Amino acid sequence: MKAEEDFRADFHDNRSSLEQQSATNVKMHMELLDNYVEIGQRLLLELRNEMESLRQEQNLMKQRILNNNDETANTTLPQIDSTFRDLKMAISTQKDENTKLQSQITELKKEKSQLQQLIITCTQKVQMLEEQIGNYTH
Protein backbone atom coordinates (compact mmCIF):
# COMPACT_ATOMS: atom_id res chain seq x y z
CA MET A 1 0.00 0.00 0.00
CA LYS A 2 1.28 3.45 -0.92
CA ALA A 3 0.08 5.02 2.30
CA GLU A 4 2.02 2.49 4.37
CA GLU A 5 5.17 3.09 2.32
CA ASP A 6 4.70 6.83 2.75
CA PHE A 7 4.24 6.32 6.48
CA ARG A 8 7.41 4.26 6.72
CA ALA A 9 9.38 6.81 4.70
CA ASP A 10 7.99 9.68 6.78
CA PHE A 11 8.73 7.75 9.96
CA HIS A 12 12.32 7.12 8.92
CA ASP A 13 12.82 10.74 7.82
CA ASN A 14 11.20 12.08 10.96
CA ARG A 15 13.18 9.73 13.17
CA SER A 16 16.39 10.98 11.64
CA SER A 17 15.23 14.51 12.19
CA LEU A 18 14.23 13.71 15.74
CA GLU A 19 17.66 12.38 16.53
CA GLN A 20 19.26 15.51 15.13
CA GLN A 21 17.11 17.87 17.17
CA SER A 22 18.10 19.01 20.56
CA ALA A 23 16.48 17.32 23.54
CA THR A 24 15.34 20.70 24.74
CA ASN A 25 13.19 21.35 21.70
CA VAL A 26 9.98 19.83 23.13
CA LYS A 27 7.74 21.75 20.76
CA MET A 28 9.39 20.15 17.76
CA HIS A 29 8.99 16.69 19.31
CA MET A 30 5.31 17.36 19.94
CA GLU A 31 4.81 18.41 16.34
CA LEU A 32 6.51 15.22 15.15
CA LEU A 33 4.34 13.12 17.46
CA ASP A 34 1.24 14.94 16.21
CA ASN A 35 2.42 14.23 12.69
CA TYR A 36 2.79 10.50 13.50
CA VAL A 37 -0.66 10.41 15.06
CA GLU A 38 -2.16 12.14 12.03
CA ILE A 39 -0.45 9.69 9.64
CA GLY A 40 -1.63 6.76 11.78
CA GLN A 41 -5.19 8.08 11.78
CA ARG A 42 -5.14 8.48 8.01
CA LEU A 43 -3.83 4.94 7.60
CA LEU A 44 -6.49 3.65 9.98
CA LEU A 45 -9.19 5.46 8.00
CA GLU A 46 -7.85 4.05 4.72
CA LEU A 47 -7.79 0.55 6.20
CA ARG A 48 -11.34 0.90 7.47
CA ASN A 49 -12.48 2.11 4.04
CA GLU A 50 -10.68 -0.77 2.37
CA MET A 51 -12.21 -3.26 4.80
CA GLU A 52 -15.69 -1.90 4.08
CA SER A 53 -15.03 -2.09 0.36
CA LEU A 54 -13.85 -5.70 0.70
CA ARG A 55 -16.91 -6.58 2.77
CA GLN A 56 -19.18 -5.14 0.09
CA GLU A 57 -17.27 -7.03 -2.60
CA GLN A 58 -17.51 -10.23 -0.55
CA ASN A 59 -21.28 -9.78 -0.12
CA LEU A 60 -21.66 -9.15 -3.84
CA MET A 61 -19.68 -12.31 -4.66
CA LYS A 62 -21.74 -14.31 -2.17
CA GLN A 63 -24.96 -13.07 -3.76
CA ARG A 64 -23.67 -13.96 -7.23
CA ILE A 65 -22.80 -17.47 -6.06
CA LEU A 66 -26.23 -17.91 -4.50
CA ASN A 67 -27.89 -16.67 -7.69
CA ASN A 68 -25.77 -19.03 -9.81
CA ASN A 69 -26.64 -21.94 -7.52
CA ASP A 70 -30.34 -21.14 -7.79
CA GLU A 71 -30.11 -20.81 -11.55
CA THR A 72 -28.22 -24.08 -11.84
CA ALA A 73 -30.80 -25.85 -9.70
CA ASN A 74 -33.68 -24.34 -11.68
CA THR A 75 -32.23 -25.45 -15.01
CA THR A 76 -30.77 -28.79 -13.96
CA LEU A 77 -33.49 -30.25 -11.76
CA PRO A 78 -36.17 -30.33 -14.49
CA GLN A 79 -33.69 -32.08 -16.78
CA ILE A 80 -32.83 -34.60 -14.08
CA ASP A 81 -36.53 -35.20 -13.36
CA SER A 82 -37.26 -35.71 -17.05
CA THR A 83 -34.33 -38.08 -17.47
CA PHE A 84 -35.38 -40.01 -14.36
CA ARG A 85 -38.96 -40.35 -15.67
CA ASP A 86 -37.60 -41.58 -19.01
CA LEU A 87 -35.39 -44.07 -17.19
CA LYS A 88 -38.32 -45.37 -15.12
CA MET A 89 -40.38 -45.73 -18.29
CA ALA A 90 -37.56 -47.56 -20.06
CA ILE A 91 -37.13 -49.90 -17.09
CA SER A 92 -40.85 -50.61 -17.01
CA THR A 93 -40.90 -51.26 -20.76
CA GLN A 94 -37.87 -53.55 -20.44
CA LYS A 95 -39.53 -55.47 -17.59
CA ASP A 96 -42.68 -55.94 -19.68
CA GLU A 97 -40.60 -57.15 -22.63
CA ASN A 98 -38.65 -59.51 -20.38
CA THR A 99 -41.90 -60.94 -19.00
CA LYS A 100 -43.25 -61.51 -22.53
CA LEU A 101 -40.00 -63.13 -23.64
CA GLN A 102 -39.95 -65.33 -20.56
CA SER A 103 -43.53 -66.39 -21.34
CA GLN A 104 -42.54 -67.18 -24.93
CA ILE A 105 -39.53 -69.20 -23.71
CA THR A 106 -41.78 -71.17 -21.37
CA GLU A 107 -44.25 -71.81 -24.21
CA LEU A 108 -41.44 -72.90 -26.55
CA LYS A 109 -40.11 -75.30 -23.92
CA LYS A 110 -43.59 -76.83 -23.59
CA GLU A 111 -43.82 -77.18 -27.37
CA LYS A 112 -40.36 -78.73 -27.50
CA SER A 113 -41.32 -81.21 -24.80
CA GLN A 114 -44.51 -82.09 -26.67
CA LEU A 115 -42.59 -82.50 -29.92
CA GLN A 116 -40.03 -84.72 -28.20
CA GLN A 117 -42.85 -86.86 -26.83
CA LEU A 118 -44.42 -87.01 -30.30
CA ILE A 119 -41.06 -88.03 -31.84
CA ILE A 120 -40.64 -90.76 -29.24
CA THR A 121 -44.18 -91.99 -29.91
CA CYS A 122 -43.61 -91.90 -33.68
CA THR A 123 -40.28 -93.70 -33.33
CA GLN A 124 -41.97 -96.41 -31.27
CA LYS A 125 -44.73 -96.78 -33.86
CA VAL A 126 -42.16 -97.04 -36.67
CA GLN A 127 -40.35 -99.74 -34.72
CA MET A 128 -43.61 -101.59 -34.13
CA LEU A 129 -44.53 -101.36 -37.81
CA GLU A 130 -41.06 -102.53 -38.82
CA GLU A 131 -41.35 -105.47 -36.48
CA GLN A 132 -44.81 -106.30 -37.86
CA ILE A 133 -43.86 -106.12 -41.53
CA GLY A 134 -40.17 -106.70 -41.20
CA ASN A 135 -37.43 -104.49 -42.38
CA TYR A 136 -38.07 -103.64 -45.94
CA THR A 137 -35.03 -102.63 -47.85
CA HIS A 138 -34.64 -102.53 -51.60
C-alpha positions as CSV (number, residue, x, y, z in Angstrom):
1,M,0.0,0.0,0.0
2,K,1.3,3.4,-0.9
3,A,0.1,5.0,2.3
4,E,2.0,2.5,4.4
5,E,5.2,3.1,2.3
6,D,4.7,6.8,2.8
7,F,4.2,6.3,6.5
8,R,7.4,4.3,6.7
9,A,9.4,6.8,4.7
10,D,8.0,9.7,6.8
11,F,8.7,7.8,10.0
12,H,12.3,7.1,8.9
13,D,12.8,10.7,7.8
14,N,11.2,12.1,11.0
15,R,13.2,9.7,13.2
16,S,16.4,11.0,11.6
17,S,15.2,14.5,12.2
18,L,14.2,13.7,15.7
19,E,17.7,12.4,16.5
20,Q,19.3,15.5,15.1
21,Q,17.1,17.9,17.2
22,S,18.1,19.0,20.6
23,A,16.5,17.3,23.5
24,T,15.3,20.7,24.7
25,N,13.2,21.4,21.7
26,V,10.0,19.8,23.1
27,K,7.7,21.8,20.8
28,M,9.4,20.1,17.8
29,H,9.0,16.7,19.3
30,M,5.3,17.4,19.9
31,E,4.8,18.4,16.3
32,L,6.5,15.2,15.2
33,L,4.3,13.1,17.5
34,D,1.2,14.9,16.2
35,N,2.4,14.2,12.7
36,Y,2.8,10.5,13.5
37,V,-0.7,10.4,15.1
38,E,-2.2,12.1,12.0
39,I,-0.5,9.7,9.6
40,G,-1.6,6.8,11.8
41,Q,-5.2,8.1,11.8
42,R,-5.1,8.5,8.0
43,L,-3.8,4.9,7.6
44,L,-6.5,3.6,10.0
45,L,-9.2,5.5,8.0
46,E,-7.8,4.0,4.7
47,L,-7.8,0.6,6.2
48,R,-11.3,0.9,7.5
49,N,-12.5,2.1,4.0
50,E,-10.7,-0.8,2.4
51,M,-12.2,-3.3,4.8
52,E,-15.7,-1.9,4.1
53,S,-15.0,-2.1,0.4
54,L,-13.9,-5.7,0.7
55,R,-16.9,-6.6,2.8
56,Q,-19.2,-5.1,0.1
57,E,-17.3,-7.0,-2.6
58,Q,-17.5,-10.2,-0.5
59,N,-21.3,-9.8,-0.1
60,L,-21.7,-9.2,-3.8
61,M,-19.7,-12.3,-4.7
62,K,-21.7,-14.3,-2.2
63,Q,-25.0,-13.1,-3.8
64,R,-23.7,-14.0,-7.2
65,I,-22.8,-17.5,-6.1
66,L,-26.2,-17.9,-4.5
67,N,-27.9,-16.7,-7.7
68,N,-25.8,-19.0,-9.8
69,N,-26.6,-21.9,-7.5
70,D,-30.3,-21.1,-7.8
71,E,-30.1,-20.8,-11.6
72,T,-28.2,-24.1,-11.8
73,A,-30.8,-25.9,-9.7
74,N,-33.7,-24.3,-11.7
75,T,-32.2,-25.5,-15.0
76,T,-30.8,-28.8,-14.0
77,L,-33.5,-30.3,-11.8
78,P,-36.2,-30.3,-14.5
79,Q,-33.7,-32.1,-16.8
80,I,-32.8,-34.6,-14.1
81,D,-36.5,-35.2,-13.4
82,S,-37.3,-35.7,-17.0
83,T,-34.3,-38.1,-17.5
84,F,-35.4,-40.0,-14.4
85,R,-39.0,-40.4,-15.7
86,D,-37.6,-41.6,-19.0
87,L,-35.4,-44.1,-17.2
88,K,-38.3,-45.4,-15.1
89,M,-40.4,-45.7,-18.3
90,A,-37.6,-47.6,-20.1
91,I,-37.1,-49.9,-17.1
92,S,-40.9,-50.6,-17.0
93,T,-40.9,-51.3,-20.8
94,Q,-37.9,-53.5,-20.4
95,K,-39.5,-55.5,-17.6
96,D,-42.7,-55.9,-19.7
97,E,-40.6,-57.2,-22.6
98,N,-38.7,-59.5,-20.4
99,T,-41.9,-60.9,-19.0
100,K,-43.2,-61.5,-22.5
101,L,-40.0,-63.1,-23.6
102,Q,-39.9,-65.3,-20.6
103,S,-43.5,-66.4,-21.3
104,Q,-42.5,-67.2,-24.9
105,I,-39.5,-69.2,-23.7
106,T,-41.8,-71.2,-21.4
107,E,-44.2,-71.8,-24.2
108,L,-41.4,-72.9,-26.6
109,K,-40.1,-75.3,-23.9
110,K,-43.6,-76.8,-23.6
111,E,-43.8,-77.2,-27.4
112,K,-40.4,-78.7,-27.5
113,S,-41.3,-81.2,-24.8
114,Q,-44.5,-82.1,-26.7
115,L,-42.6,-82.5,-29.9
116,Q,-40.0,-84.7,-28.2
117,Q,-42.8,-86.9,-26.8
118,L,-44.4,-87.0,-30.3
119,I,-41.1,-88.0,-31.8
120,I,-40.6,-90.8,-29.2
121,T,-44.2,-92.0,-29.9
122,C,-43.6,-91.9,-33.7
123,T,-40.3,-93.7,-33.3
124,Q,-42.0,-96.4,-31.3
125,K,-44.7,-96.8,-33.9
126,V,-42.2,-97.0,-36.7
127,Q,-40.4,-99.7,-34.7
128,M,-43.6,-101.6,-34.1
129,L,-44.5,-101.4,-37.8
130,E,-41.1,-102.5,-38.8
131,E,-41.3,-105.5,-36.5
132,Q,-44.8,-106.3,-37.9
133,I,-43.9,-106.1,-41.5
134,G,-40.2,-106.7,-41.2
135,N,-37.4,-104.5,-42.4
136,Y,-38.1,-103.6,-45.9
137,T,-35.0,-102.6,-47.8
138,H,-34.6,-102.5,-51.6
